[in-house]
Amino acid sequence: MKKISGYPKCLKKIQTKYCGGCGHGIIHRIICEVIDEMNLRDRTVITHPVGCSIWADLYFDFDSVQPPHGRTPAAATGIKRVHPDHLVICYQGDGDMAAIGTAEMIHAANRAEKFTTIFVNNAIYGMTGGQMAPTTLIGQKAATAPNGRDADTAGMGYPIRVAELLATLDGTRYLARGAVNNAANIRKTRQYIKKAFEAQMAGIGNTMVEILSPCPTNWTMEPIQAVEWLEKNMIPVFPLGEVKNNLNSDINTKLPAPHSTGGSK
């Protein structure tokens, strides 16, 4: 029998700290698969802030930096400018990116900073107890919205569509939204991530892949129920696909020469 896949080289073999049914583990794996495929393990730096993403350095076997809450784009900007030949990744959740880090995210994107954001959208604050996030859906219950989010209630407003918001900025070149609710969407999300990484390494603007991910614990659902809820409720609000693709058609000719395989620094 032909083996078509194996364990990613840059993903550590340790027991997960994530809750059962959480999508972070799947996202970690596909990120590592793409990095291995592009032979960039020794030239990758991931920045990951407060939130469930705070544990990312436990799993990724390459360099990592942990900035303060919401400040990941600022850290990624500095790293990429100092090491322009490196793959620099912002790994952010919806509370971090679309709340405390909104200004950082918008201005870095508008300046066309050449890093890639992996934006994990589970429509709720995960690590801190299930509070309402900027992406929480109308009617969705949260610790700070026990009756469900109501746009007419003072202070609640509407869910923010981050990819569409960033699409209005000239500095963004590639924006896509995937999901990890089934195998087909996982494969598409992997394709989006690879395209974003290739664009970054070719020096083409700011890139982001938003990924819809279940959070069974804070949605108070069983894992299978959470996957079904994501498909039924989140995808209609946050449609999947490429939101913006302004990449040059000759991107493949701009990619750097293959680099020797190496371990983490």
C-alpha positions in Angstrom: 0.0 0.0 0.0 1.4 3.4 -1.0 1.8 5.9 1.8 0.5 9.2 0.8 1.0 11.2 4.0 3.0 11.1 7.2 3.6 13.1 10.4 4.8 16.6 9.6 8.5 17.1 10.5 7.9 20.4 12.1 5.0 19.3 14.3 6.1 18.0 17.7 4.7 14.7 18.9 3.2 15.7 22.3 -0.1 15.3 24.0 -2.5 18.1 23.1 -3.7 20.7 25.6 -6.6 21.7 23.4 -10.2 20.6 24.3 -11.8 17.7 22.5 -13.2 18.7 19.2 -11.1 21.9 19.0 -9.9 22.9 15.5 -6.5 24.2 16.5 -4.9 20.9 16.2 -6.0 20.4 12.6 -4.9 23.9 11.7 -1.5 23.3 13.3 -1.1 20.2 11.2 -1.9 21.7 7.9 0.4 24.7 8.6 3.2 22.3 9.3 2.5 20.2 6.2 2.8 23.3 4.0 6.0 24.5 5.7 7.5 21.0 5.2 6.4 21.0 1.6 8.0 24.4 1.0 11.1 23.3 2.8 11.0 26.4 5.1 11.3 24.9 8.5 14.6 26.6 9.3 13.3 29.9 8.0 10.0 30.1 9.8 9.0 32.3 12.7 5.5 32.2 14.2 4.1 34.9 16.5 1.3 33.9 18.8 -0.3 36.0 21.6 -2.6 35.4 24.5 -5.6 33.1 24.0 -5.7 29.5 23.0 -2.9 30.4 20.5 -0.6 31.0 23.5 0.2 27.2 23.4 1.3 27.2 19.8 5.0 27.1 20.6 4.5 23.7 22.4 3.6 22.1 19.1 5.6 23.9 16.4 9.2 22.8 16.0 10.5 26.0 14.7 11.1 29.5 16.0 8.4 31.3 17.9 7.8 34.7 19.6 5.0 35.4 22.1 4.0 39.1 22.0 1.5 40.8 24.3 -2.2 40.4 23.7 -3.2 41.9 20.3 0.4 43.0 19.4 1.3 40.1 17.2 1.2 42.2 13.9 3.7 44.7 15.4 6.1 41.9 16.4 5.7 40.2 13.0 6.4 43.4 11.2 9.7 43.8 13.0 10.7 40.2 12.5 9.9 40.3 8.8 11.8 43.5 8.2 14.9 42.2 9.9 14.6 38.8 8.2 12.9 39.3 4.8 13.9 35.8 3.6 11.9 34.2 6.5 8.3 33.0 6.5 6.7 35.0 9.3 3.3 33.9 10.6 0.8 35.7 12.8 -1.4 33.1 14.5 -4.3 34.9 16.1 -7.8 34.2 17.4 -10.9 36.4 16.9 -10.8 38.1 20.3 -7.1 38.9 19.9 -7.2 40.1 16.3 -10.6 41.7 16.0 -10.8 43.3 19.5 -7.7 44.4 21.4 -5.5 44.0 18.2 -7.8 45.7 15.7 -5.6 48.8 15.2 -2.4 46.7 14.9 -4.0 44.4 12.4 -5.5 47.2 10.2 -2.4 49.4 10.0 0.0 46.5 9.4 -2.2 45.3 6.5 -2.6 48.9 5.2 1.2 49.2 5.2 1.4 46.0 3.1 3.6 44.3 5.7 4.8 41.1 4.1 3.7 38.5 6.6 0.8 36.0 6.7 -1.9 36.0 9.3 -3.6 32.7 10.2 -6.8 34.0 11.8 -8.7 31.3 13.8 -12.4 32.4 14.0 -14.4 30.3 16.5 -16.8 33.2 17.2 -16.1 33.3 20.9 -13.4 33.9 23.5 -11.9 30.5 24.1 -9.2 30.5 26.8 -10.8 33.2 29.0 -14.2 31.7 29.6 -16.5 32.0 26.6 -17.2 35.7 26.5 -18.8 37.4 23.5 -16.2 38.1 20.8 -16.3 40.6 17.9 -17.2 37.7 15.6 -20.0 36.2 17.8 -23.1 35.6 15.8 -26.4 37.4 16.3 -28.4 35.3 18.7 -25.4 33.2 19.8 -25.1 32.8 23.5 -21.9 33.7 25.4 -20.8 34.2 29.0 -21.3 38.0 28.6 -24.4 37.5 26.4 -26.4 34.8 28.2 -29.5 35.6 26.2 -27.6 35.7 22.9 -26.0 38.6 21.0 -28.5 41.3 20.2 -27.5 44.1 17.9 -30.0 46.4 19.4 -28.5 46.0 22.9 -26.0 48.7 23.8 -22.4 47.5 23.4 -23.1 44.4 21.4 -23.3 45.4 17.8 -22.8 43.0 14.9 -20.2 40.3 14.1 -17.2 41.7 12.2 -16.2 40.1 8.9 -12.5 40.6 9.2 -11.5 39.3 5.7 -14.0 41.6 4.0 -12.9 44.5 6.2 -9.2 44.0 5.2 -10.2 43.5 1.6 -10.9 47.3 1.4 -7.2 48.0 2.1 -4.8 48.4 -0.8 -2.0 46.7 1.2 -3.7 43.4 1.3 -3.0 41.1 -1.7 -4.5 37.7 -0.7 -7.4 37.0 1.7 -9.2 33.7 1.9 -11.6 32.0 4.4 -11.6 28.3 5.0 -13.0 26.0 7.6 -12.0 22.7 9.3 -15.4 21.2 9.6 -14.9 18.5 7.0 -12.2 16.9 4.9 -13.1 18.9 1.7 -12.9 22.2 3.5 -9.7 21.2 5.2 -8.1 20.5 1.8 -9.2 23.8 0.5 -7.9 25.6 3.6 -4.6 24.0 3.1 -4.5 25.3 -0.5 -5.3 28.8 0.8 -2.5 28.7 3.3 0.0 27.5 0.8 -1.0 30.2 -1.7 -0.6 32.8 1.1 2.8 31.5 2.1 4.0 31.5 -1.5 2.9 35.0 -1.9 4.7 36.1 1.2 7.9 34.4 0.1 7.6 36.1 -3.2 7.4 39.5 -1.5 3.8 40.2 -2.5 1.9 42.4 0.1 0.0 41.3 3.2 -1.8 38.0 3.2 -4.3 36.3 5.5 -6.2 33.1 5.8 -9.2 33.1 8.1 -10.3 29.7 9.3 -13.7 28.9 10.9 -13.1 26.5 13.7 -15.3 24.8 16.3 -15.1 25.5 20.0 -17.3 22.8 21.6 -16.3 23.7 25.2 -17.4 27.3 25.1 -20.3 26.6 22.7 -21.4 24.1 25.3 -21.8 21.4 22.6 -20.6 17.9 21.9 -17.8 17.9 19.2 -20.0 16.5 16.4 -22.8 18.9 17.3 -20.3 21.8 17.1 -19.1 20.8 13.7 -22.7 20.7 12.5 -23.4 24.1 14.1 -20.5 25.7 12.4 -21.7 24.5 9.0 -25.3 25.6 9.6 -24.7 28.9 11.3 -21.2 30.3 10.8 -20.6 29.6 7.1 -23.7 31.6 6.0 -22.4 34.6 7.9 -18.7 34.1 7.0 -18.8 32.7 3.5 -15.9 30.4 2.4 -13.5 31.1 -0.5 -11.0 33.6 -1.7 -12.2 37.0 -0.6 -9.4 38.9 -2.4 -6.8 37.6 -4.8 -4.5 40.3 -6.2 -1.5 38.1 -6.7 0.5 38.4 -9.9 0.1 35.6 -12.4 3.9 35.1 -12.5 4.1 34.4 -8.7 6.0 31.1 -9.4 8.8 32.9 -11.1 9.3 35.1 -8.1 9.7 32.3 -5.5 13.2 32.1 -3.9 15.5 29.2 -4.8 15.0 26.0 -2.8 16.7 26.1 0.6 18.4 23.3 2.4 16.4 21.4 5.0 17.3 22.3 8.6 16.0 21.9 12.1 14.7 24.5 14.5 17.1 27.1 15.8 
